[in-house]
Amino acid sequence: MPATLFRTGEERPGASDYGWSALCERLTIVGIEGAHLDMLEPQHLDGLRDRIMATLKAATGQGNHASGEVSAGRAEARSP
């Protein structure tokens, strides 16, 4: 089953996918604005909403993949 990890660009120790690719064979990482503690603050909500909507549209065949999307284990998540 496909899964999507919305990841901030902040540097954290360990794997860029936090180990999710070991559990999700079809993991996609989408870079989002902000840091873990402020990603839901008003200045980041438009970007987060846009990436969630683009990901949902891509999953249902209604649009292109989300901007900043990379496959787990192949590249680091990109910040917007």
C-alpha positions in Angstrom: 0.0 0.0 0.0 1.4 3.4 -0.8 2.1 5.9 2.0 3.2 9.5 2.1 5.5 11.2 4.6 5.2 14.9 4.8 8.6 16.0 6.1 10.1 19.3 7.1 13.5 20.3 5.9 15.0 20.5 9.4 18.1 18.3 10.0 17.4 15.4 12.3 19.6 12.4 13.2 18.9 9.1 11.4 17.3 8.1 8.1 15.5 10.8 6.2 12.4 8.7 6.1 12.6 8.0 9.9 12.6 4.3 9.1 9.2 4.3 7.3 10.5 2.8 4.1 11.2 -0.5 6.0 7.5 -0.7 6.7 6.1 0.9 3.5 7.5 -0.4 0.2 5.9 2.5 -1.7 6.8 5.4 0.5 6.8 8.9 -0.9 8.5 11.8 0.9 7.1 15.3 0.3 9.0 18.3 1.6 7.0 20.9 3.5 7.8 24.3 5.0 8.7 24.9 8.6 10.0 22.7 11.3 8.3 20.0 13.4 7.1 22.4 16.1 5.8 25.1 13.7 4.6 23.3 10.6 1.0 24.0 11.5 1.6 27.8 12.2 -0.4 30.1 9.9 2.6 31.1 7.7 3.1 27.4 6.7 -0.6 26.3 6.2 -1.0 27.3 2.6 2.0 25.3 1.5 1.1 22.3 3.6 -2.5 22.4 2.2 -1.2 22.6 -1.3 1.1 19.6 -0.9 -1.6 17.5 0.8 -4.1 18.4 -2.0 -1.6 17.6 -4.7 -0.7 14.3 -3.1 -4.4 13.3 -2.8 -5.1 14.3 -6.4 -2.1 12.3 -7.6 -3.2 9.3 -5.5 -6.6 9.4 -7.1 -5.4 10.1 -10.6 -6.6 13.6 -10.7 -3.4 15.5 -11.0 0.4 15.5 -11.0 2.6 14.5 -8.1 3.2 16.9 -5.3 6.0 19.4 -5.7 9.1 18.4 -3.8 8.2 14.7 -3.9 10.9 12.1 -3.8 10.9 8.3 -3.4 12.2 7.0 -0.1 15.6 5.5 -0.1 16.6 7.3 -3.3 16.9 10.9 -2.3 16.5 13.3 0.6 13.2 15.2 1.1 13.4 18.7 -0.4 12.3 21.8 1.3 10.0 24.1 -0.6 
